[in-house]
Amino acid sequence: MKKNEVKITPMNQEISKIAKILAVATLQNDFSYKELMEYYKMHMVREAKKEKKKSTVVEISARTGIDRRFIAPYLNSEQIQVKPSKVSRVFEDVKAYCKKNDTKKILKNDDKESFEMLCQKHANGSLTPKAIYTELWRLGLMKDVGTHYKLKKPQVAEKKVAKATKRMVSIGDAISDSVKDLL
């Protein structure tokens, strides 16, 4: 067996099934991986502390595998802290550009304040401007109008978020109800 290889056991297979369900749910409902993992780590730490009230930060770190520097913030705060994604940072800059110039459009490229330049500022080398635009289009935030990208009306994205939230509530309730007697 290789150094990083995990031996397949019945428990691993079941954890994999649960992870797949979460992956499908988060992708279908536009929930970020980073945010999901932050919530997961926060609840891991809190549950470990709840099991053994007098456990130290180091003990919780050893039990959960989470770096001890992050244990106290997970225990003490009500909110998780997640850095915005590269796509959302580009979108915020696009909105700021449009507001500053009193417009709803931004040039695709060939300008120092184009969409392409904003993408290079936030995601240089890791995401292409086309990939970022495609994600913003998929989220219902922008559309292509020839030489420019145009902001869509906020209602489109808000409706999509409302539907996704409703689906996630249903998924969360279904999972909670199905396992409440097992935990």
Steps between C-alpha positions, in 0.01 A plus 500: 500500500632844407572768759187715428273215401196428717393141553144453377269389777122489528513820711706683234249399235211639705687825569560524125124466438429781747769718340348436157155607622651822640696560178189464284292719731759776522571504125133502403429782742810717436641463851876540519735221606693740725189601688382140538839398640507793744159400636614138518814589696308733732251224586778240539671723758177582684389137515843391625480764774144396587607135541776594744435837662842537660700414187779736403561660163784253438278201586227624265761555230633146544149354491376692195820549301431874481794733565494621862520864389148472358334322793431811714343700214267207421400475866457871566332645193149463369602571140753325282760705314537412131705698252292590195568289192692639205179509298315700765793743537496562123123551511529751785757695298273491193212639708727771642621593149143518370386712795798737465434545127119499528461210259393136493767388252872429512729452202615140456864581422742749338469759775673561834161478675363204306352177633817320394718734709280451807533125453878527478501706819315235704563169323810542288603158374247297697175586320447638152272799440273271294469254790419783741242647262345155447457457876351849539263427210403166656423677826275742311716805572633601155433454131701541180399793276759499222811695598378544860370299791186638661377470857165325527224626722550382861157335508621221269779398737283555809234260367766240430642536852152476653432174312839359597442594865163327496658184354784505756249536785314196367822301466617604847165407655491165320853410611436615859173306522650184355795487743357648820442155654846376397713769663 
